[in-house]
Amino acid sequence: MPARELQDQLNTLREQLEQNPPLSLEEREHLQTLMGQIDAQIKLETATQDASLADGVNLAVERFELDHPGIAGTLRNIVQTLGNIGI
């Protein structure tokens, strides 16, 4: 089930953040907000489109791409999974 895959990717992102990469407080708060939104979407288990969530994750990919490629890669996986479940 794609929602389970999304949850796994979200857990991977949380694990990456627990390793304390060199992120500013603003970057960390931005990711925490996105993770909360993703988590809420998973809990709703809805297939309705929420383009703002996917757009927000895409923007985060661009933001973290150069300095934090591991985090950006996980975020790309999240975008792909969101697309697979119709979000």
C-alpha positions as CSV (number, residue, x, y, z in Angstrom):
1,M,0.0,0.0,0.0
2,P,1.4,3.4,-1.0
3,A,0.4,5.0,2.3
4,R,2.6,2.5,4.2
5,E,5.5,3.3,1.8
6,L,5.0,7.0,2.5
7,Q,5.1,6.3,6.2
8,D,8.3,4.4,5.8
9,Q,9.8,7.3,3.9
10,L,8.7,9.7,6.5
11,N,10.3,7.6,9.2
12,T,13.5,7.6,7.1
13,L,13.4,11.4,7.0
14,R,12.9,11.5,10.8
15,E,15.9,9.2,11.3
16,Q,18.0,11.4,9.0
17,L,17.0,14.4,11.1
18,E,17.9,12.6,14.3
19,Q,21.4,12.3,13.1
20,N,21.6,16.1,13.5
21,P,22.7,17.2,10.0
22,P,23.9,20.8,9.9
23,L,20.6,22.5,9.4
24,S,19.6,25.9,10.5
25,L,16.7,26.2,13.0
26,E,14.5,27.6,10.1
27,E,15.3,24.6,7.9
28,R,14.6,22.1,10.7
29,E,11.3,23.9,11.5
30,H,10.4,23.8,7.8
31,L,11.0,20.1,7.6
32,Q,9.1,19.5,10.9
33,T,6.1,21.4,9.4
34,L,6.2,19.4,6.2
35,M,6.5,16.1,8.1
36,G,3.4,17.1,10.2
37,Q,1.4,17.8,7.0
38,I,2.5,14.5,5.5
39,D,1.6,12.7,8.7
40,A,-1.8,14.3,8.8
41,Q,-2.4,13.3,5.2
42,I,-1.5,9.7,6.0
43,K,-3.8,9.7,8.9
44,L,-6.7,10.9,6.8
45,E,-6.0,8.1,4.3
46,T,-7.7,10.1,1.6
47,A,-7.0,10.0,-2.1
48,T,-8.2,13.5,-2.7
49,Q,-5.6,15.7,-4.3
50,D,-3.8,18.2,-2.1
51,A,-1.5,19.9,-4.6
52,S,-0.2,22.3,-1.9
53,L,1.3,19.4,0.1
54,A,3.1,18.0,-3.0
55,D,4.2,21.5,-4.0
56,G,5.5,22.1,-0.5
57,V,7.6,18.9,-0.6
58,N,8.9,19.8,-4.1
59,L,10.0,23.2,-2.8
60,A,11.8,21.5,0.1
61,V,13.6,19.2,-2.4
62,E,14.9,22.3,-4.2
63,R,15.9,23.9,-0.9
64,F,17.8,21.0,0.5
65,E,19.2,19.6,-2.8
66,L,22.7,21.1,-2.7
67,D,23.6,21.1,1.0
68,H,21.7,18.0,2.1
69,P,21.3,15.5,-0.8
70,G,20.3,12.6,1.5
71,I,17.3,14.6,2.8
72,A,16.5,15.8,-0.7
73,G,16.5,12.2,-1.9
74,T,14.1,11.1,0.8
75,L,11.8,14.1,0.0
76,R,11.9,13.1,-3.7
77,N,10.7,9.6,-2.7
78,I,7.9,11.2,-0.7
79,V,6.8,13.3,-3.7
80,Q,6.8,10.1,-5.9
81,T,4.7,8.2,-3.3
82,L,2.3,11.1,-2.9
83,G,1.8,11.1,-6.7
84,N,1.3,7.3,-6.6
85,I,-1.6,7.7,-4.1
86,G,-3.1,10.5,-6.0
87,I,-2.0,13.5,-3.9
